[in-house]
Amino acid sequence: MKKKIALLMACTMAAASLAGCGGGNTAKETTAAAAPAGTTAAAAGETTAAAAAPAGDVAMTMFWWGNQVRNERTQAALDLYSETNGVTVDGQFAEWSDYWNKLATSAAGHAMPDVVQMDYMYLNQYASSNLLVDLKPYIDDGTLDVSQISENTIASGSVGDSVYAIAAGINSPALLYNKTLLDGAGITVKDNMTMDEFYALCKEVYEKTGVKTDIAYGIAQSWSEYFMRSYDIVPFGDKCMNGDETSWTPFFEMYTTGLSEGWMLDPSVFAEITVGSVEQTPMVYGQTPDTQSWCEFYNSNQLSAMQKAAPEGTEIGITTWPAPDPKKSGYLKSSQFFSVGSDAKNPEEAVKLLNWLINSSEANNILLGERGVPAPANIAEEVAPQLSEVDQKVVAFINDVVTPNSSPINPPQPDGASEVYDLLNRTVEKVCYGELDAPTAASQFWTEANKIMSTK
């Protein structure tokens, strides 16, 4: 187990270093500055379960990554739970780029938070390292109610015969775009674009507005899996990478094509921003056409935060990610999960909090689907009329655009996946700086990724 924890720390520290892309603001700086009123100092930057909290019958810690909208809503829900249940819940958050490094550090110090936000990409690693509590006994005894959650959704948080995570919301990959900019230029965006249609759109936007395109720079992991699904390739096999050394050439050709034709952002743009931060995406943060993007590769549940971060008067639109075969690539997924950390002093109390966040009207009337469409069907139906116009747009997108044009999601990623994706982002960076052409990048990435997976 110590070896696995050390590996988790190495992987996540590398990911955090990459996400900074040359010296951008740290997550601690951004989250501390953005802490909502009433949030403790620990919530703005500390992450261990031992963080100071006022006395109460039960004291717990919850840790999540997120944007300012998520931070404010989650803290408000935790405050209500604390007031009505005689407990103290210390809410802590970080930007994605720093979250996994801090969580791995907590795991190594045997100080995992009581309730943690978990991602599909890391679920298998944390579960197999005995860092998460098996929730199945609590489901069986009724402490955790999953009666309104579909079997497929429950299965997405399972590893083997155990359930280690419950979906905090349902979403899908989504291309968020500056609709105001494109409407002003007379440009329309269609759903389920092929790559050729996407390339043509990028060129048209650049020619008419001078604004360029950000293709998931520094956060290529989910986008790469989505892309490769069009070629019937699930990246990870049994201690190996599927496909061959030419399989990834089309993926890297996206970047060489965009740069050679001039419509893709130069990688230097990302040196001074926090990659993965909604508030610092080139679409809302860039000040000139050369530093702006007309779109961002995010997820459907992040539309609300992106709209809030956008300059006044800017409407953000939503469509599907492009793909060589859009129906093969598209999928619905758990936007993120809630899990209980293995160091919880009172895991039953932590499960009760998790159950309240998932199943209660009180919590979801505050959270309002920011993490995605609520997993329990009754809560999703109850919350829908209260959603903002933006969030109702997301529900319509999930139901009307994605659901009829999607395929089953890939299996959970195995041990070693995070290392492989660190390698992928570094390889994309080399391609974008002209150090590698697409065929060489594909061959080197596939060979090195196989070496990583063969040791797992």
C-alpha positions in Angstrom: 0.0 0.0 0.0 2.9 2.4 0.8 4.2 1.8 -2.7 0.8 2.7 -4.2 0.5 5.8 -2.1 4.0 6.9 -3.1 3.0 6.3 -6.7 -0.2 8.3 -6.4 1.9 11.2 -4.9 4.4 11.1 -7.8 1.7 11.0 -10.4 -0.4 13.8 -9.0 2.6 16.0 -8.2 3.7 15.6 -11.9 0.2 16.5 -13.0 0.1 19.6 -10.8 3.5 20.7 -12.2 2.3 20.2 -15.7 -0.9 22.0 -15.2 0.9 25.1 -14.1 2.6 25.3 -17.5 5.5 27.6 -16.6 4.6 29.5 -13.5 0.9 30.4 -13.4 -0.9 31.1 -10.1 -1.0 28.2 -7.7 -4.3 26.7 -6.7 -3.8 27.8 -3.1 -3.5 31.4 -4.2 -6.6 31.3 -6.3 -8.8 29.4 -3.9 -7.8 31.4 -0.9 -8.5 34.6 -2.7 -11.8 33.3 -3.9 -13.1 31.8 -0.6 -16.8 32.6 -0.1 -17.9 34.5 3.0 -17.9 32.4 6.1 -15.4 29.9 4.8 -12.6 29.0 7.2 -8.9 29.5 6.5 -8.6 25.8 6.2 -11.3 25.8 3.5 -9.3 28.2 1.5 -6.1 26.2 1.4 -5.6 23.4 4.0 -6.6 19.8 3.2 -5.9 17.5 6.1 -8.6 16.0 8.2 -6.9 17.4 11.3 -7.6 21.0 10.3 -9.0 23.1 13.2 -12.8 23.2 13.5 -15.2 24.5 16.1 -16.3 22.0 18.7 -19.3 19.9 18.0 -20.8 16.4 18.6 -19.1 15.2 15.4 -16.4 16.9 13.4 -15.8 16.0 9.7 -13.9 17.3 6.7 -15.1 17.4 3.1 -12.7 18.2 0.3 -13.6 19.0 -3.3 -12.2 20.6 -6.4 -14.3 23.3 -8.1 -15.0 26.7 -9.4 -16.4 29.6 -7.4 -20.1 28.7 -8.0 -19.5 25.2 -6.7 -17.5 26.4 -3.7 -20.3 28.8 -2.6 -23.1 26.3 -3.1 -21.3 23.4 -1.4 -20.3 25.5 1.6 -23.9 26.7 2.0 -25.1 23.2 1.9 -22.5 22.1 4.5 -23.4 25.0 6.7 -27.1 23.9 6.7 -26.1 20.3 7.5 -23.9 21.4 10.4 -26.7 23.6 11.8 -29.4 21.0 11.6 -27.5 17.8 12.5 -25.3 18.8 15.5 -22.1 18.3 13.6 -19.2 20.4 12.3 -18.2 20.0 8.7 -15.0 21.7 7.6 -15.3 22.4 3.9 -12.1 22.6 1.9 -11.5 23.1 -1.8 -8.8 23.5 -4.4 -8.4 24.0 -8.2 -8.2 20.8 -10.2 -4.6 21.4 -10.9 -3.7 21.2 -7.2 -6.4 19.0 -5.8 -4.9 15.6 -6.5 -1.5 16.6 -5.2 -3.0 17.7 -1.9 -5.3 14.6 -1.7 -2.3 12.3 -2.3 -0.4 14.2 0.4 -3.3 13.6 2.8 -3.4 9.9 1.9 0.3 9.5 2.6 -0.1 11.2 6.0 -3.1 8.9 6.9 -5.3 12.1 7.0 -7.8 11.4 4.2 -10.8 13.8 4.5 -14.0 12.1 5.6 -15.9 12.9 2.4 -13.9 13.4 -0.8 -14.9 14.4 -4.3 -13.6 11.6 -6.6 -13.0 11.4 -10.3 -13.5 8.4 -12.6 -9.9 8.6 -13.7 -8.6 8.1 -10.1 -11.3 5.9 -8.6 -9.6 2.6 -9.3 -6.2 3.8 -8.0 -7.6 5.1 -4.7 -9.9 2.1 -4.2 -7.1 -0.4 -4.9 -4.8 1.4 -2.5 -7.4 1.0 0.3 -7.9 4.7 0.6 -11.7 4.6 0.2 -14.4 3.0 2.3 -16.5 0.3 0.7 -20.1 1.8 0.7 -21.9 -1.5 -0.1 -22.5 -2.4 3.6 -24.1 1.0 4.1 -26.2 0.5 1.0 -27.3 -2.9 2.2 -28.3 -1.6 5.7 -30.1 1.5 4.2 -27.8 4.2 5.6 -27.0 5.1 1.9 -30.2 5.2 -0.2 -29.6 4.3 -3.9 -33.1 3.3 -4.7 -33.6 6.2 -7.1 -30.2 5.8 -8.9 -29.9 3.6 -12.0 -27.9 0.4 -11.8 -25.5 1.6 -14.5 -24.8 4.8 -12.5 -24.1 2.8 -9.4 -21.9 0.4 -11.4 -19.8 3.4 -12.5 -18.6 3.9 -8.9 -17.9 0.3 -8.3 -14.6 -1.6 -8.4 -15.1 -5.4 -8.3 -17.9 -6.3 -6.0 -17.5 -3.1 -3.9 -19.0 0.3 -4.3 -16.5 3.0 -3.5 -18.2 6.1 -4.9 -21.7 7.5 -5.6 -22.3 9.8 -8.5 -22.6 13.5 -7.5 -24.2 14.3 -10.9 -24.6 13.1 -14.5 -23.0 15.0 -17.3 -21.2 14.6 -20.6 -18.3 16.2 -22.4 -19.3 19.5 -23.8 -17.7 22.1 -26.1 -18.5 25.5 -24.5 -18.2 28.4 -26.9 -18.6 32.2 -27.1 -22.0 32.3 -28.8 -22.1 36.1 -28.7 -18.8 36.3 -30.7 -19.9 33.8 -33.3 -23.4 35.2 -33.7 -21.9 38.6 -34.3 -19.8 37.1 -37.1 -22.8 35.2 -38.6 -21.3 31.8 -37.7 -23.5 28.9 -36.5 -22.4 25.8 -34.6 -23.9 22.4 -35.2 -24.1 19.5 -32.7 -22.2 16.3 -33.3 -19.5 17.8 -35.5 -17.0 15.6 -37.3 -13.3 16.7 -37.1 -13.4 18.0 -40.7 -16.4 20.2 -39.7 -14.7 21.3 -36.6 -11.5 22.3 -38.5 -13.6 24.2 -41.0 -15.3 26.0 -38.2 -12.0 26.9 -36.5 -10.7 28.4 -39.7 -13.9 30.4 -40.3 -13.9 31.8 -36.8 -10.2 32.8 -37.1 -10.7 34.4 -40.6 -13.7 36.4 -39.5 -12.8 37.4 -36.0 -9.0 36.7 -35.5 -9.9 34.6 -32.4 -8.1 31.3 -32.1 -8.9 27.8 -30.7 -7.9 26.0 -27.5 -7.9 22.2 -28.0 -7.8 21.0 -24.4 -4.2 22.2 -23.9 -2.7 20.7 -20.7 -5.9 18.7 -19.9 -5.9 16.3 -22.8 -6.8 13.1 -20.8 -10.6 13.0 -21.3 -10.4 14.5 -24.7 -7.9 11.9 -25.9 -10.1 9.0 -24.8 -13.1 10.6 -26.4 -11.2 11.0 -29.7 -9.8 7.5 -29.7 -13.3 6.0 -29.2 -14.0 6.9 -32.8 -11.4 4.4 -33.8 -12.7 1.7 -31.5 -9.7 2.1 -29.3 -10.1 2.0 -25.5 -6.6 3.2 -24.6 -5.8 0.9 -21.8 -5.5 -2.9 -22.0 -4.2 -5.4 -19.5 -0.9 -3.9 -18.5 -0.5 -2.4 -21.9 -1.8 0.2 -24.3 -4.2 -0.9 -27.0 -3.6 -0.2 -30.7 -0.1 0.3 -32.1 2.5 3.0 -32.5 0.6 4.6 -35.3 -2.8 4.7 -33.6 -2.3 8.1 -31.9 -1.0 9.9 -35.0 -4.4 11.4 -35.9 -4.7 12.8 -32.4 -1.4 14.6 -32.5 -2.2 15.8 -36.1 -4.9 18.0 -34.7 -2.3 20.1 -33.0 0.1 20.3 -35.9 -2.7 21.1 -38.3 -4.1 23.9 -36.1 -0.7 25.5 -35.5 0.4 25.2 -39.2 -2.9 26.8 -40.4 -2.7 29.5 -37.7 -6.1 29.0 -36.0 -4.8 27.3 -32.8 -3.5 29.2 -29.8 0.2 29.3 -29.3 1.2 27.2 -26.2 3.0 30.3 -24.7 -0.5 31.7 -23.9 -0.9 29.1 -21.2 2.4 30.0 -19.4 0.8 32.6 -17.2 -2.6 31.0 -16.4 -3.8 28.1 -14.3 -4.7 25.4 -16.8 -8.0 23.8 -15.9 -9.4 26.8 -14.1 -12.7 28.0 -15.5 -12.0 31.5 -14.5 -8.7 31.5 -16.4 -9.7 29.8 -19.6 -8.6 31.7 -22.7 -12.2 32.0 -23.7 -13.1 34.3 -20.7 -9.6 35.4 -19.6 -7.9 36.3 -22.9 -7.7 40.0 -23.6 -6.7 40.0 -27.3 -7.6 37.7 -30.3 -4.2 36.1 -30.1 -4.8 35.1 -26.4 -8.5 34.3 -26.7 -10.2 31.1 -27.7 -13.7 30.9 -29.1 -14.3 27.5 -27.3 -13.2 25.3 -24.5 -13.3 21.5 -24.0 -15.1 21.1 -20.7 -18.1 19.2 -19.3 -21.8 20.1 -19.5 -22.1 20.8 -15.7 -19.5 23.5 -16.1 -21.6 25.8 -18.3 -23.0 27.7 -15.3 -19.6 28.5 -13.9 -18.3 29.4 -17.4 -21.2 31.7 -18.0 -20.6 33.4 -14.6 -16.9 33.8 -15.4 -17.6 35.2 -18.8 -17.4 39.0 -19.5 -20.6 40.9 -19.1 -22.8 40.6 -22.1 -21.3 37.4 -23.4 -23.5 34.3 -23.8 -21.8 30.9 -23.6 -23.2 28.2 -25.9 -23.0 24.5 -25.6 -22.5 21.7 -28.1 -20.8 18.3 -28.3 -17.1 17.7 -28.6 -16.1 17.0 -32.2 -14.9 13.6 -33.2 -14.1 11.5 -36.3 -17.3 9.5 -35.5 -19.4 11.6 -33.0 -21.8 8.8 -32.1 -19.0 6.3 -31.2 -17.2 9.0 -29.2 -20.1 10.5 -27.3 -21.1 9.2 -23.8 -22.9 10.1 -20.6 -20.8 9.9 -17.4 -20.8 10.6 -13.7 -19.5 14.1 -13.6 -17.7 13.3 -10.4 -18.3 11.2 -7.3 -18.6 11.5 -3.6 -16.5 8.9 -1.6 -15.7 8.3 2.1 -12.0 8.4 3.0 -10.4 5.4 4.7 -9.2 7.6 7.6 -12.7 8.7 8.6 -12.9 8.3 12.4 -16.7 7.8 12.1 -17.4 6.4 8.6 -21.1 6.0 9.3 -21.5 9.7 10.0 -19.5 10.5 6.8 -21.9 8.2 4.8 -24.9 10.0 6.4 -23.5 13.3 5.1 -22.9 11.8 1.6 -26.5 10.4 1.6 -27.8 13.8 2.5 -25.9 15.5 -0.2 -27.2 13.0 -2.8 -30.8 12.4 -1.7 -32.1 15.4 0.3 -34.2 18.1 -1.1 -32.6 20.6 1.3 -29.1 20.0 -0.1 -30.1 19.8 -3.7 -32.2 23.0 -3.5 -28.9 24.7 -2.7 -26.6 22.7 -5.0 -29.0 23.0 -7.9 -27.3 20.5 -10.2 -24.0 22.4 -10.4 -22.1 19.1 -10.4 -24.4 17.7 -13.1 -28.0 16.4 -13.3 -28.7 14.8 -9.9 -28.2 11.0 -10.0 -31.4 10.1 -8.1 -34.3 10.3 -10.5 -36.7 11.9 -8.0 -34.3 14.6 -7.0 -33.5 15.4 -10.7 -37.3 15.8 -11.3 -37.8 17.9 -8.2 -34.9 20.3 -8.9 -35.5 20.8 -12.6 -38.1 23.6 -12.3 -35.8 25.5 -9.9 -32.9 25.5 -12.3 -31.7 28.7 -13.9 -32.1 29.2 -17.6 -28.5 28.2 -18.1 -28.9 24.9 -16.1 -32.1 24.1 -17.9 -30.1 24.4 -21.1 -27.7 21.8 -19.8 -30.5 19.4 -19.0 -31.9 19.8 -22.5 -28.5 19.2 -23.9 -28.1 16.0 -22.0 -31.6 14.7 -22.8 -32.0 15.9 -26.4 -28.5 16.1 -27.9 -26.2 13.6 -26.1 -28.5 10.8 -25.0 -29.7 9.9 -28.5 -26.2 10.1 -29.9 -23.9 8.3 -27.5 -22.3 5.0 -26.7 -21.4 3.2 -23.4 -18.6 4.9 -21.4 -15.1 3.2 -21.3 -14.3 1.0 -18.3 -12.6 2.7 -15.3 -9.0 3.6 -15.9 -6.4 1.2 -14.4 -3.4 1.9 -12.2 -0.9 3.8 -14.3 -3.4 5.9 -16.2 -2.5 9.1 -14.5 1.1 8.6 -15.3 0.2 7.9 -18.9 -1.8 11.1 -19.1 1.0 13.1 -17.6 3.1 11.7 -20.4 0.4 12.6 -23.0 0.2 16.2 -21.9 4.0 16.5 -22.0 4.0 15.0 -25.5 1.3 17.4 -26.6 3.4 20.3 -25.3 6.4 19.1 -27.3 4.2 18.9 -30.4 2.9 22.4 -29.9 6.4 23.8 -29.4 7.5 22.1 -32.6 9.8 19.6 -31.0 8.0 16.6 -32.4 6.0 15.9 -35.5 2.7 13.9 -35.2 4.0 10.4 -36.3 7.1 10.7 -34.0 5.0 11.9 -31.1 2.5 9.0 -31.6 5.3 6.4 -31.7 7.2 7.8 -28.7 4.0 8.2 -26.6 2.7 4.7 -27.3 6.1 3.1 -26.6 6.7 5.0 -23.3 3.1 4.5 -22.2 3.4 0.8 -22.7 6.5 0.8 -20.5 4.5 2.6 -17.8 1.6 0.1 -18.0 3.8 -3.0 -18.1 5.0 -2.2 -14.6 1.5 -2.0 -13.1 
